[in-house]
Each structure stands twice: as C-alpha cells, then as structure tokens.
Amino acid sequence: MARPGDADRFARFVDRLSSIVGAEPDIHEVEPRAIDDGEVFALAFVDVPEPGFVTGVTYGLSPWQRLHERPVRELCITMRSTGSAWPKVPARVVAALRGLCPFDPGMVIGYKEPYVPPSGLSSLVLAPILPVPALSDGIDVTAPGGDTDDLVELVAVYPVWPSERDAVRAEGLRVVLDSDWDPYDAARAAVL
C-alpha cells in the first residue's frame, strides 16, 4: 500500500501524467495542514491542453486516501492563463482539507476570499468532466510487478462565484454545467 511519502509512486504518477499530456510539469510543493498526512504537490503544465492555458494536477490526496481505504483521487484544474497561481489552487485545497473532505464530484468548496486575485472566484465545484479529455481514464500508477492495481481518478475543479456555489448546493451540479459560462475564464461574470 502506498504511503504518503512514497517517492517511487510519485515518480510514476508524474511520468505517466507527463506522457499522457505530452509535457513536463513545473512541480510546486504546498505545505500541508498536518505534516503527518504527507506531502502535497501542484503539478503545473503550461500550454496544456492548448496554448494560452495552464493545467494543474494535484499529488498528495491519492496516497492519503489509499492509506485510509477511500476512493483514490487527485484534482485537476485548467484555466485560460499563463501564470502559476491557478494550478496551485487545488493543491492548496487538498493541503487544507485532506482528511476532512471526500472530494466527491458534485461537491462545492467555498473559501473566505478569492483564490487568485484580482479574480473574484472564491469557490470550487468538483465535476467528473475533465478539461483535458485524455485524462478521463485516470492515471495508472500500479507498480511494475505489483499485486494490487493503483488507478488514480482525476476530478475536475472549476472556480465559481459564491452565488454559483449556492445554486449548486440547492439545485445540483447541472445548474452550473448547463449554464452559459466559460469555466476557464478567471475574469468572467457570475452566471447565476
């Protein structure tokens, strides 16, 4: 079973993820809420899925969940941006809420202030629809010769306004997904 500090599993995750998206990530460590829970990383891919976008994938949630026999997931965000702040947002959330939140698709997570100013987006909706379709099957980090499968499901993270967060809580995920919005635009106006 993977331990939070399993360097081989992390290397397999990075290698297999890089192979799927066709790029190498910039790797940023994010300080966890509790050191004993293990490391948390933000893997930032510039110009993925296309030029002018940035995609961030977490690492640190799945080993913790596997150790505690929960669904094995990591989070993925894509924004129209060239900066490094947005790819770190899901990792900051994992670092703060790992062990307190299941990170299930359909959930919304609020924050007291905007995640990346000057954008006013201060909540996240978790969805099963990934912005990088090649990642939809997850990341297989099974060790060579391993006796147990180790498939990491990726859950999409979309920044939303508090009003949109409240609408998802009241009416479900489809209310946002079916609205006329650009989920990759950090400067967008609220649609609900």
PAVEX-611000 format. One record per residue (C-alpha): residue number from 1; residue in three letters; x, y, z. Coordinates in pm, whole numbers. Layout:
BEGIN
{node NUM, ala, {X, Y, Z}}
...
end
This chain:
BEGIN
{node 1, met, {0, 0, 0}}
{node 2, ala, {130, 347, -88}}
{node 3, arg, {245, 567, 194}}
{node 4, pro, {211, 946, 169}}
{node 5, gly, {587, 982, 117}}
{node 6, asp, {628, 708, -149}}
{node 7, ala, {879, 867, -391}}
{node 8, asp, {850, 583, -646}}
{node 9, arg, {472, 621, -671}}
{node 10, phe, {508, 998, -711}}
{node 11, ala, {766, 947, -989}}
{node 12, arg, {534, 702, -1169}}
{node 13, phe, {245, 948, -1137}}
{node 14, val, {450, 1236, -1283}}
{node 15, asp, {593, 1019, -1563}}
{node 16, arg, {259, 873, -1668}}
{node 17, leu, {77, 1206, -1643}}
{node 18, ser, {351, 1378, -1847}}
{node 19, ser, {331, 1105, -2109}}
{node 20, ile, {-46, 1148, -2143}}
{node 21, val, {-44, 1529, -2175}}
{node 22, gly, {281, 1545, -2374}}
{node 23, ala, {456, 1795, -2145}}
{node 24, glu, {667, 1808, -1832}}
{node 25, pro, {522, 1986, -1528}}
{node 26, asp, {665, 2252, -1306}}
{node 27, ile, {635, 2096, -960}}
{node 28, his, {547, 2310, -658}}
{node 29, glu, {526, 2177, -303}}
{node 30, val, {237, 2308, -92}}
{node 31, glu, {257, 2299, 285}}
{node 32, pro, {3, 2053, 429}}
{node 33, arg, {-226, 2130, 723}}
{node 34, ala, {-78, 1834, 911}}
{node 35, ile, {279, 1724, 832}}
{node 36, asp, {198, 1362, 926}}
{node 37, asp, {-54, 1349, 638}}
{node 38, gly, {231, 1363, 383}}
{node 39, glu, {339, 1594, 108}}
{node 40, val, {115, 1783, -133}}
{node 41, phe, {230, 1895, -476}}
{node 42, ala, {90, 2108, -756}}
{node 43, leu, {197, 1988, -1099}}
{node 44, ala, {163, 2281, -1341}}
{node 45, phe, {151, 2227, -1716}}
{node 46, val, {186, 2539, -1932}}
{node 47, asp, {5, 2545, -2268}}
{node 48, val, {-199, 2233, -2181}}
{node 49, pro, {-446, 2149, -2329}}
{node 50, glu, {-355, 2424, -2579}}
{node 51, pro, {-150, 2745, -2596}}
{node 52, gly, {-272, 3013, -2355}}
{node 53, phe, {-399, 2766, -2097}}
{node 54, val, {-246, 2624, -1783}}
{node 55, thr, {-344, 2293, -1623}}
{node 56, gly, {-272, 2194, -1267}}
{node 57, val, {-293, 1846, -1118}}
{node 58, thr, {-252, 1768, -750}}
{node 59, tyr, {-48, 1494, -593}}
{node 60, gly, {-86, 1409, -226}}
{node 61, leu, {-455, 1330, -198}}
{node 62, ser, {-444, 982, -354}}
{node 63, pro, {-175, 828, -129}}
{node 64, trp, {-359, 956, 179}}
{node 65, gln, {-691, 820, 51}}
{node 66, arg, {-539, 487, -43}}
{node 67, leu, {-382, 454, 301}}
{node 68, his, {-722, 527, 460}}
{node 69, glu, {-916, 299, 218}}
{node 70, arg, {-1111, 576, 47}}
{node 71, pro, {-1169, 642, -326}}
{node 72, val, {-830, 725, -479}}
{node 73, arg, {-841, 1069, -643}}
{node 74, glu, {-642, 1374, -741}}
{node 75, leu, {-778, 1708, -860}}
{node 76, cys, {-730, 1879, -1197}}
{node 77, ile, {-787, 2243, -1295}}
{node 78, thr, {-750, 2419, -1631}}
{node 79, met, {-764, 2796, -1673}}
{node 80, arg, {-700, 3041, -1954}}
{node 81, ser, {-385, 3186, -1801}}
{node 82, thr, {-10, 3195, -1830}}
{node 83, gly, {58, 3235, -1458}}
{node 84, ser, {143, 2973, -1198}}
{node 85, ala, {-119, 3070, -937}}
{node 86, trp, {-424, 2880, -1071}}
{node 87, pro, {-252, 2538, -1095}}
{node 88, lys, {-169, 2565, -724}}
{node 89, val, {-530, 2627, -612}}
{node 90, pro, {-642, 2260, -599}}
{node 91, ala, {-321, 2162, -416}}
{node 92, arg, {-382, 2436, -157}}
{node 93, val, {-735, 2298, -108}}
{node 94, val, {-606, 1941, -75}}
{node 95, ala, {-341, 2056, 174}}
{node 96, ala, {-608, 2228, 385}}
{node 97, leu, {-891, 1974, 361}}
{node 98, arg, {-733, 1630, 314}}
{node 99, gly, {-891, 1401, 572}}
{node 100, leu, {-1180, 1642, 626}}
{node 101, cys, {-1336, 1633, 277}}
{node 102, pro, {-1404, 1338, 43}}
{node 103, phe, {-1353, 1548, -274}}
{node 104, asp, {-1653, 1384, -445}}
{node 105, pro, {-1772, 1504, -788}}
{node 106, gly, {-2071, 1733, -738}}
{node 107, met, {-1930, 1892, -423}}
{node 108, val, {-1870, 2262, -385}}
{node 109, ile, {-1598, 2408, -166}}
{node 110, gly, {-1607, 2769, -53}}
{node 111, tyr, {-1327, 2995, 58}}
{node 112, lys, {-1341, 3322, 250}}
{node 113, glu, {-1163, 3524, -21}}
{node 114, pro, {-1082, 3496, -391}}
{node 115, tyr, {-838, 3217, -475}}
{node 116, val, {-634, 3422, -723}}
{node 117, pro, {-693, 3799, -712}}
{node 118, pro, {-791, 4006, -899}}
{node 119, ser, {-1039, 3733, -995}}
{node 120, gly, {-1335, 3727, -759}}
{node 121, leu, {-1383, 3350, -788}}
{node 122, ser, {-1381, 3215, -433}}
{node 123, ser, {-1542, 2872, -454}}
{node 124, leu, {-1478, 2549, -638}}
{node 125, val, {-1714, 2299, -793}}
{node 126, leu, {-1587, 1943, -839}}
{node 127, ala, {-1705, 1771, -1155}}
{node 128, pro, {-1649, 1443, -1337}}
{node 129, ile, {-1596, 1625, -1668}}
{node 130, leu, {-1225, 1686, -1722}}
{node 131, pro, {-1098, 1978, -1929}}
{node 132, val, {-825, 1752, -2073}}
{node 133, pro, {-1016, 1455, -2223}}
{node 134, ala, {-701, 1238, -2238}}
{node 135, leu, {-706, 1232, -1856}}
{node 136, ser, {-1061, 1095, -1829}}
{node 137, asp, {-942, 738, -1772}}
{node 138, gly, {-728, 843, -1475}}
{node 139, ile, {-362, 771, -1412}}
{node 140, asp, {-246, 414, -1360}}
{node 141, val, {40, 421, -1109}}
{node 142, thr, {46, 47, -1045}}
{node 143, ala, {399, -61, -954}}
{node 144, pro, {569, -294, -1200}}
{node 145, gly, {505, -646, -1072}}
{node 146, gly, {266, -504, -811}}
{node 147, asp, {-4, -733, -677}}
{node 148, thr, {-270, -461, -647}}
{node 149, asp, {-398, -214, -905}}
{node 150, asp, {-342, 153, -834}}
{node 151, leu, {-558, 370, -1058}}
{node 152, val, {-594, 737, -963}}
{node 153, glu, {-921, 901, -1067}}
{node 154, leu, {-894, 1266, -1166}}
{node 155, val, {-1172, 1501, -1058}}
{node 156, ala, {-1211, 1835, -1236}}
{node 157, val, {-1209, 2155, -1033}}
{node 158, tyr, {-1386, 2465, -1168}}
{node 159, pro, {-1367, 2801, -988}}
{node 160, val, {-1708, 2960, -933}}
{node 161, trp, {-1868, 3261, -768}}
{node 162, pro, {-2038, 3226, -426}}
{node 163, ser, {-2381, 3264, -592}}
{node 164, glu, {-2298, 2975, -824}}
{node 165, arg, {-2172, 2768, -529}}
{node 166, asp, {-2506, 2829, -352}}
{node 167, ala, {-2700, 2731, -666}}
{node 168, val, {-2509, 2402, -692}}
{node 169, arg, {-2580, 2327, -327}}
{node 170, ala, {-2950, 2398, -380}}
{node 171, glu, {-3007, 2254, -728}}
{node 172, gly, {-2714, 2023, -809}}
{node 173, leu, {-2413, 2032, -1036}}
{node 174, arg, {-2608, 2054, -1364}}
{node 175, val, {-2728, 2406, -1282}}
{node 176, val, {-2375, 2535, -1341}}
{node 177, leu, {-2262, 2289, -1606}}
{node 178, asp, {-2568, 2361, -1819}}
{node 179, ser, {-2538, 2740, -1784}}
{node 180, asp, {-2384, 2975, -2039}}
{node 181, trp, {-2042, 3012, -1881}}
{node 182, asp, {-1676, 2993, -1973}}
{node 183, pro, {-1528, 2773, -1697}}
{node 184, tyr, {-1172, 2870, -1798}}
{node 185, asp, {-1215, 3248, -1771}}
{node 186, ala, {-1095, 3384, -1435}}
{node 187, ala, {-1244, 3727, -1514}}
{node 188, arg, {-1592, 3606, -1605}}
{node 189, ala, {-1908, 3744, -1451}}
{node 190, ala, {-2134, 3524, -1240}}
{node 191, val, {-2396, 3338, -1446}}
{node 192, leu, {-2625, 3256, -1151}}
end
